[in-house]
Structure formats: structure tokens, C-alpha cells
Amino acid sequence: MTATATPHALPPSSRSIPVWLGIAAASIPMFMATLDNLVMTSALPVIQQDLNASVGQLQWFLNAYTLSFATFMLTAATLGDRWGRRSVFLGGIAIFTAASVASALAASPAMLIAARAVQGMGAAAIMPLSLTLLAAVVPVRKRAMAIGIWGGVSGLGVALGPVVGGAAVDGISWQAIFWINVPVALVAMPLAYIALKESAGRVQPLDLLGVLLSGSGVFLLVWAVVHGNDDGWASATVLASFLGSAVLLAAFLARAARIRYSVLPLALFRSRSFAVANVIGITFSLGMFGAVFLLAQYLQIVMHYTPFEAGLRTLPWTAAPMVVAPIAGLLAERVGLRGLLISGLSLQSASLVWMALILGPDTGYRSIVPALLMAGVGMGLTFAPSATAVLRDMNDDDHATASSANSTVREVGIALGIAVLTAVFLGNGGSLTPTGYTDALAPALLVGAGVVAIGILAALFMPGRTAAVAQTVTVDREMQSTME
């Protein structure tokens, strides 16, 4: 589709950037950000003892990162359009690295939660802009392949998160899981400056009120779910949090529908590909990453593996996307997105059901390997096609916003997944003890499987290749009319 010219856009660079170098420059910082989504999972039992943290605080060690990540991504995209996407990308890397150092130095649960929140703010400028900057340096004919590799690197971050975290905890200390971000950043920042082109997009006012409404609404929703079991689902504080969340999110949507410069332009959802990709993003993230949170600890607490041993044993699940996602990216234009997404989500849902049926206090690791591998292949078939679907109908000026919106939805899904599945686990009498997993893990995994199954239904509505071409023209015209 034809990009809308903007007088504020920075002049394109005349440098010829090798495709492989552009992919590396965009992917390494994104790898660092995705690594930190799961790098703590293997370390949680150790951190719990060292900082005397509660189960609720363990959730917030992860959710502070994901919620901050989700809240500020769309803001980062807007700032990137105004100040330059590469500049904001580099700023995000710097903030992320400084907050990693603060996390390593944390001496209490509160300090670690606060540092993780700041770390999420830095990641918010990395993840979505990495895809936008990558799209700018890769020819259109190679974009699906590049996105596939980008998705594979993202999968590598997911895969190595528990392994790196476990190795650091076993070999050094839990603080080392944050120190390792420093040398990665020292390589990533000059590489990004050299290999990625500076660009800007449509300049519009910053929707600070929208950021406040959406961020506060999601925070209250997750807070209510996390505290439901302890405080009582009918308690005044939990009910007030649910009500406050509903009011704030409704106000955000009303504002987004009324103003032209919303942090989340609702006109994007006129694209069926974009809308379906976001439904898949939240359901897949909620079901799968909530399960990862519980299963990573199951391997240590019930199966008695060390953090590193537990991390290695997640590889059939977490490493498979690194191999499958690039292949899915190459196949996307040939076989269509719909079939890949339905296949990937079906494998993931079935794997959670399988694990729910066989996991128990005496289950051997070998018996769960096929289910772990099935989950990993399913995730690989979902990553790249869903990323391609997000950008398929979008004007070039809307790439950053569209990518940010989808990343926001997925991070909200991760936070809700950890909160919801842990709430189901605790509500069924579960505890982080060898006997506490016996009857409580299966209901949580089945809830996760059911949520992923909703994504399968959504994938049925993904446009085919012919319909997508026709829709591209329609959405382009609607977006230009909305922004005028």
C-alpha cells in the first residue's frame, strides 16, 4: 500500500544496509527485552527465600515488568514518530539497562518490583520499535522472511530465559540475571545506531490522559485478580478494583473513539487482520505464559531440579519457536496466515490439556516431553504469522502504532495470564510446596487451554490472501479519512 507523506518525516538515509545486519541490530535489543519476560521464572524460588517474598510479590516481580511494558508501548511509538524511532529505541535500551542494574541491587521485594517497573518502561520502547525499524531496512519482498527471523530471535529470548536465569542462579546468584543485560546493551546500542535508519512518522499530540486511563485500568484489573483469593472475591477492595478498572477502561475507549490523536487509534481495528491478530495475541499470551509461570516452578518444587536443570528441561517447549518461527515466516505468504495460526493455537491448547491430565507428584520428566514439544511448535507457528497479520493492512506511517498496540495486548495477556492462572491454582488449594501442586495445577492448565481455544475460534476469521489484498485498500482509505 502507498504510504501517506508527512512533512515531519525525517529524510531517508542513503546508506545501503545489509539485510542480515539490519535484522541483527533490530533483534538483539528485542532479544534482551523478551529474555526478561521469563528470565526470573527459574529464579523465583531462590528470590522468594532470599527476599522473604510472598506468592503475591512473586507475581508482581513479573507483572510490574509486563504492565509497565504494556502501558508505555503506545506512548513510545508516538514519541518515536515525533522524535525519531531510532532515537527513542536507543533511549529505551539505556533505560532498560539502568533499571537492570537497579534490579540487581534491590534489597527488598518493594525495591525489586519498582526497578522491574522501570525496566518495563525501557522495554516498551524496544519491542515495538524494533519491528518498525526492521521493516524500514528490509525490502518488502524479504519482509516476511525477516519477520520470521525476528520472531525466531524473540522465541530464542523466551527459550533462553529460564535457562539463563537458572544458570545464573546456580552458578553465581539471582542478581546475575540482571547484570547480564549490561554487556548485551554495550553491543546493541552502537550496532543499532550504525545499522538502523532514523525515521519518523505522523506527528500528533501525546495522549497522556489516554495512557493514564488505560494503564490504571489494566493495573486495577490485574491487582483485583492477584488479590482475589487472599482478600476474598466479594471483598470491598477487590470489587472496587474490578469496578474501577471497568470505569477507567470504558472511559479510555470513549476517549479513543472521540479524539483523532488517541494513543490507541480505534480505526486500526477496521482491519480484520489486525483485529483478529490482537484477539489471538491476548488469548495465546494469557493461556501459555500463565502456564509457564506455574510449570517453571513445578520443575523445581515437585520434580526437585535445580534452577539450571529446570531451565534446561523447558527447552523442548521454549526453544522450538526459535526453529519453527522462521519457517512459519517463510511459509506465511505461500500457505496463508489462517492455516498456520489455527494449527499453532490448536497444538498449544492440546498440549496444556495433555499436561493437565498427566502431571502429578510422581510424574517423570520424560512423560511430559512430547507435550512440551507440542507447545513449542505451536508457539512457533503463532509468533511470526500473527506479527505479519498486524502489519499486513497498515500504512507505513502506522507500523509503529500497530506493532505497539499488538505488543501491548500481548503483554497485558501475560500479566493477566500469570494472575488468572495463579488465582485458579490458589483457589483450588494450591501452594508452592511438593504436595501443594497435586490437585491444583490441572484446573489452572485447563483454564489456560480454554483461553487459547478462544484464539483458535478467532483465527477462523483471519482473512485469506485474496481478501487481505482487497481489505488493504479499504483500510488505507479509511485511515487516511480518519486522520484528515
C-alpha positions in Angstrom: 0.0 0.0 0.0 1.0 3.6 -0.5 2.4 5.5 2.5 0.9 8.9 3.3 3.6 11.6 3.0 4.3 13.5 6.2 6.1 16.8 6.2 7.6 15.9 9.5 9.2 12.7 8.4 13.0 12.6 8.6 14.7 12.2 5.2 15.6 8.6 4.4 19.2 7.6 4.7 21.1 6.8 1.6 23.1 4.1 3.2 22.8 0.6 1.9 22.2 -1.6 5.0 22.9 -5.4 4.6 19.7 -7.2 5.4 21.4 -9.5 7.9 22.9 -6.5 9.8 19.6 -4.8 10.0 18.0 -7.9 11.3 20.7 -8.3 14.0 20.5 -4.6 15.0 16.7 -4.8 15.5 16.7 -8.2 17.0 19.4 -8.2 19.7 17.8 -5.5 21.9 14.4 -7.2 21.4 16.0 -10.5 22.5 17.2 -8.7 25.7 13.6 -7.5 26.4 11.9 -10.8 25.7 14.6 -12.7 27.7 13.5 -10.7 30.8 9.9 -11.8 30.4 10.8 -15.3 31.6 14.4 -15.0 33.0 13.1 -14.7 36.5 10.9 -17.8 36.4 13.7 -20.2 37.3 15.0 -17.8 39.9 11.7 -17.2 41.7 12.0 -19.9 44.4 15.5 -18.6 45.3 14.4 -15.0 45.3 11.4 -15.9 47.4 13.8 -17.2 50.1 16.4 -14.5 49.8 14.0 -11.6 50.0 11.3 -13.3 52.0 8.7 -12.7 49.3 5.1 -13.8 49.3 3.4 -15.6 46.4 1.7 -12.3 45.5 5.0 -10.5 45.4 6.4 -13.2 43.2 3.7 -12.4 40.7 4.4 -8.7 40.9 8.1 -9.3 40.2 6.9 -10.4 36.7 3.7 -8.3 36.4 5.4 -5.0 37.3 7.5 -5.5 34.2 4.8 -6.7 31.9 2.3 -4.0 33.0 4.8 -1.2 32.7 5.8 -2.7 29.3 2.2 -2.7 28.1 1.3 0.7 29.4 4.1 2.7 27.8 4.5 0.9 24.4 2.0 3.0 22.6 3.4 6.2 24.1 6.9 5.1 23.0 5.5 4.6 19.5 4.1 8.2 19.5 7.3 9.6 20.8 9.2 7.6 18.1 7.1 9.1 15.4 7.8 12.6 16.8 11.4 12.4 18.0 12.8 9.7 15.7 12.2 6.0 16.1 15.9 5.0 16.3 16.5 7.7 19.0 13.6 6.5 21.2 14.7 2.9 20.6 18.2 3.7 21.8 16.8 5.6 24.8 14.7 2.6 25.7 17.8 0.4 25.7 19.6 2.8 28.0 16.6 2.9 30.5 16.2 -0.8 30.4 19.9 -1.3 31.2 20.0 1.2 34.0 16.9 -0.5 35.6 18.5 -3.9 35.2 21.4 -2.6 37.4 18.8 -1.3 39.9 17.1 -4.7 39.9 20.4 -6.4 40.6 21.0 -4.1 43.6 17.5 -4.5 45.1 17.5 -5.5 48.7 13.7 -5.9 49.3 10.7 -7.1 47.3 9.4 -3.5 47.0 12.7 -2.3 45.5 12.8 -5.1 43.0 9.2 -4.5 42.0 9.9 -0.8 41.4 13.1 -1.5 39.4 11.2 -4.0 37.3 8.5 -1.4 36.5 11.2 1.0 35.2 12.8 -1.8 33.3 9.4 -2.4 31.6 9.3 1.2 30.6 12.6 0.8 28.7 11.4 -2.4 27.1 8.3 -0.6 25.9 10.5 1.5 23.6 12.4 -1.6 22.4 9.9 -4.3 21.4 7.5 -2.5 19.0 10.0 -0.1 17.5 12.4 -3.0 16.8 9.8 -4.4 14.3 9.1 -1.0 12.8 12.9 -0.3 12.3 13.4 -3.7 10.9 10.6 -3.2 8.3 12.2 0.0 7.2 15.6 -1.6 6.3 14.3 -4.8 4.7 12.9 -4.8 1.2 9.2 -5.6 1.0 9.9 -8.9 -0.8 12.0 -10.1 2.1 9.9 -8.7 4.9 8.0 -11.9 5.7 11.4 -13.8 5.9 12.9 -11.1 8.1 9.9 -11.0 10.4 10.2 -14.8 10.7 13.8 -14.5 11.8 12.8 -11.6 14.2 10.1 -13.9 15.6 12.7 -16.7 15.9 15.0 -14.4 17.9 12.0 -13.5 20.1 11.5 -17.2 20.6 15.1 -17.6 21.5 14.7 -14.9 24.2 11.7 -16.9 25.5 13.7 -20.2 25.2 16.8 -19.0 27.0 15.0 -17.0 29.7 14.6 -19.9 32.1 17.9 -21.5 31.1 19.9 -18.3 31.5 18.1 -17.5 34.7 18.7 -20.9 36.1 22.4 -21.0 35.1 23.0 -17.6 36.7 21.3 -18.6 39.9 23.1 -21.9 40.2 26.5 -20.5 39.1 26.6 -17.1 40.6 23.4 -15.5 42.2 19.9 -14.4 41.3 21.3 -10.9 40.8 23.3 -12.1 37.9 20.2 -12.5 35.8 20.1 -8.7 35.6 23.8 -7.9 35.3 24.0 -9.9 32.0 21.9 -7.2 30.3 24.8 -4.7 30.6 27.3 -6.3 28.1 24.4 -7.1 25.7 23.4 -3.4 25.8 27.0 -2.3 25.2 26.9 -4.3 21.9 23.3 -3.5 21.0 23.4 0.3 21.2 26.3 1.1 18.7 25.1 -1.7 16.4 21.6 -0.1 16.3 23.0 3.3 15.7 25.1 2.1 12.8 22.7 -0.3 11.1 19.2 1.1 11.6 17.9 4.1 9.7 16.4 7.1 11.6 12.8 7.7 10.7 9.8 9.5 12.0 6.1 9.2 11.3 2.9 11.1 11.6 3.3 13.8 14.3 0.4 14.2 16.7 -0.2 15.3 20.3 0.8 12.9 23.0 -2.3 11.3 24.6 -1.2 11.4 28.2 -4.7 11.1 29.6 -5.3 8.0 27.4 -2.1 6.5 28.8 -3.2 7.2 32.4 -6.7 5.8 31.8 -5.6 2.6 30.1 -2.6 1.9 32.3 -4.6 2.5 35.5 -7.5 0.4 34.2 -5.3 -2.6 33.4 -3.4 -2.3 36.7 -6.6 -2.4 38.8 -7.8 -5.4 36.8 -4.6 -7.3 37.5 -4.5 -6.2 41.1 -8.0 -7.4 41.7 -7.2 -10.9 40.2 -4.0 -11.2 42.2 -5.7 -10.3 45.5 -9.0 -12.1 44.9 -8.1 -15.3 46.8 -6.4 -13.6 49.7 -8.8 -10.7 50.3 -12.0 -12.6 49.1 -13.6 -12.2 45.7 -16.6 -10.4 47.2 -14.4 -8.1 49.4 -14.9 -4.4 49.1 -11.3 -3.8 47.9 -11.5 -6.4 45.1 -14.9 -5.4 43.9 -14.0 -1.8 43.9 -10.9 -2.6 41.9 -12.9 -4.5 39.3 -15.4 -1.7 39.1 -12.7 1.0 38.9 -11.0 -1.0 36.1 -14.2 -1.2 34.1 -14.9 2.5 34.5 -11.4 3.6 33.6 -11.2 1.3 30.5 -14.6 2.4 29.4 -13.5 6.0 29.7 -10.4 5.2 27.7 -12.4 3.6 24.9 -14.8 6.5 24.8 -12.0 9.0 24.6 -10.2 6.9 21.9 -13.4 7.0 19.8 -13.7 10.7 20.2 -10.2 12.2 19.5 -8.0 11.9 16.4 -4.7 11.5 18.3 -5.6 8.7 20.7 -2.7 6.6 22.0 -4.7 3.6 20.5 -6.4 4.7 17.3 -9.5 2.6 17.1 -9.5 3.0 13.3 -6.8 0.3 13.2 -9.3 -2.3 14.3 -11.2 -1.7 11.0 -8.6 -4.1 9.6 -9.9 -7.6 10.2 -6.3 -9.0 10.1 -5.2 -6.5 12.8 -8.3 -7.1 15.0 -8.0 -10.9 14.8 -4.3 -10.8 15.5 -5.0 -8.9 18.7 -7.6 -11.4 19.9 -5.1 -14.1 19.3 -2.4 -12.1 21.0 -4.2 -11.7 24.3 -5.6 -15.3 24.4 -2.4 -17.0 23.4 -0.3 -14.9 25.9 -2.8 -15.4 28.7 -3.0 -19.1 28.4 0.6 -20.0 27.6 2.6 -17.6 29.7 0.4 -18.1 32.7 1.1 -21.8 32.4 4.9 -21.2 32.0 4.9 -19.3 35.4 3.4 -22.3 37.2 5.3 -25.1 35.3 8.7 -23.5 35.7 8.3 -23.7 39.5 6.7 -27.2 39.3 10.0 -28.5 37.8 11.9 -27.2 40.8 9.4 -27.7 43.7 7.9 -31.0 42.7 10.5 -32.6 40.5 13.3 -31.3 42.6 15.5 -29.9 39.8 17.9 -27.1 40.4 17.1 -23.8 38.7 19.5 -24.5 35.8 18.3 -28.1 35.4 14.7 -26.9 35.4 15.6 -24.2 32.8 17.2 -26.8 30.5 14.1 -29.0 30.8 11.9 -26.3 29.5 13.8 -26.2 26.2 11.6 -28.6 24.3 8.8 -26.0 24.8 10.7 -22.7 24.8 13.4 -23.5 22.1 11.1 -24.9 19.5 9.8 -21.4 18.4 13.3 -20.4 17.6 13.4 -23.1 14.9 9.7 -23.0 13.8 9.0 -19.3 13.7 11.4 -18.5 10.8 10.0 -21.4 8.8 6.5 -20.2 9.5 7.5 -16.7 8.3 8.7 -18.2 5.0 5.5 -20.2 4.6 3.2 -17.4 5.5 2.8 -15.9 2.1 2.6 -19.3 0.4 0.0 -21.1 2.6 -1.7 -18.2 4.2 -1.8 -17.0 7.8 -5.1 -18.6 8.8 -3.9 -22.2 8.5 -0.7 -21.5 10.3 -2.4 -19.8 13.2 -5.1 -22.4 13.6 -2.5 -25.2 13.6 -0.3 -23.4 16.1 -3.0 -22.5 18.5 -4.6 -26.0 18.3 -1.2 -27.5 19.2 -0.8 -25.2 22.2 -4.3 -25.8 23.6 -3.9 -29.6 23.2 -0.5 -29.5 24.9 -2.0 -27.8 28.0 -4.8 -30.4 28.2 -2.3 -33.2 27.9 -0.1 -31.8 30.7 -3.2 -31.2 32.9 -4.0 -34.9 32.5 -0.6 -36.4 33.3 1.1 -34.0 35.7 1.2 -35.2 39.3 3.5 -35.6 42.3 5.1 -38.7 40.8 5.2 -37.8 37.1 8.5 -38.4 35.4 10.0 -35.7 33.2 10.2 -37.9 30.1 6.5 -38.4 30.0 5.9 -34.6 29.6 8.5 -34.0 26.8 6.0 -34.7 23.9 3.6 -32.2 25.4 6.3 -29.6 25.9 7.5 -30.0 22.3 3.9 -29.7 21.0 3.5 -26.5 22.9 6.8 -25.1 21.5 5.9 -25.9 17.9 2.5 -24.3 18.4 4.1 -21.1 19.7 6.5 -21.0 16.7 3.6 -21.3 14.3 1.9 -18.4 16.0 4.7 -15.8 16.6 5.6 -14.9 13.0 2.2 -15.2 11.3 0.5 -13.0 14.0 3.2 -10.4 13.6 2.8 -10.4 9.8 -1.0 -10.1 10.3 -0.6 -7.0 12.4 1.3 -5.1 9.7 -0.4 -6.6 6.6 -3.0 -3.9 6.0 -1.2 -1.0 7.6 0.1 2.2 6.0 3.9 2.6 6.7 3.2 5.6 9.0 1.0 3.3 11.1 3.5 0.4 11.5 4.9 1.6 14.9 1.4 2.2 16.4 0.0 -1.0 15.1 3.0 -3.0 16.3 2.9 -1.2 19.7 -0.8 -1.9 20.1 -0.3 -5.6 19.4 2.7 -5.8 21.8 0.6 -4.0 24.4 -2.2 -6.5 24.1 0.2 -9.5 24.4 1.9 -8.0 27.5 -1.5 -7.4 29.1 -2.3 -11.0 28.3 0.9 -12.2 30.0 0.1 -10.2 33.1 -3.5 -11.4 33.2 -2.3 -15.0 32.5 0.0 -15.1 35.5 -2.7 -13.5 37.7 -5.6 -15.6 36.5 -3.9 -19.0 36.3 -2.3 -18.4 39.7 -5.6 -17.4 41.1 -7.2 -20.6 39.8 -4.2 -22.6 41.2 -4.5 -21.0 44.7 -8.3 -21.2 44.6 -8.1 -24.9 44.2 -5.9 -25.2 47.3 -2.5 -25.0 45.6 0.7 -23.9 47.3 4.3 -23.7 46.2 5.2 -26.9 48.0 5.8 -30.5 46.7 2.3 -31.6 47.8 0.6 -28.3 47.0 0.7 -28.9 43.3 -1.2 -32.3 43.3 -4.7 -31.2 42.6 -4.4 -27.5 41.9 -2.2 -27.4 38.8 -4.6 -29.3 36.4 -7.5 -26.8 36.8 -5.2 -23.9 36.1 -3.8 -25.6 32.9 -7.3 -26.4 31.7 -8.3 -22.8 32.1 -5.2 -21.8 30.1 -6.2 -24.3 27.4 -9.7 -22.9 27.2 -8.4 -19.4 26.8 -6.1 -20.5 23.9 -9.0 -22.3 22.3 -10.8 -18.9 22.1 -7.9 -17.8 20.0 -8.5 -20.7 17.6 -12.0 -19.5 17.0 -10.7 -16.0 16.3 -8.2 -17.4 13.8 -11.0 -18.8 11.7 -11.9 -15.2 10.9 -8.4 -14.3 9.6 -8.8 -13.1 6.0 -7.4 -15.2 3.3 -4.7 -13.8 0.9 -7.3 -12.6 -1.7 -9.5 -10.9 0.9 -6.5 -9.3 2.6 -5.4 -7.6 -0.6 -8.8 -6.0 -1.1 -9.0 -5.0 2.5 -5.7 -3.3 2.4 -7.0 -0.7 0.0 -10.2 -0.2 2.1 -8.4 0.2 5.4 -5.8 2.6 3.8 -8.6 4.9 2.6 -10.5 4.7 6.0 -7.3 5.5 7.9 -6.4 8.5 5.7 -10.0 9.8 6.0 -9.9 9.4 9.8 -6.6 11.3 10.2 -7.6 14.2 8.0 
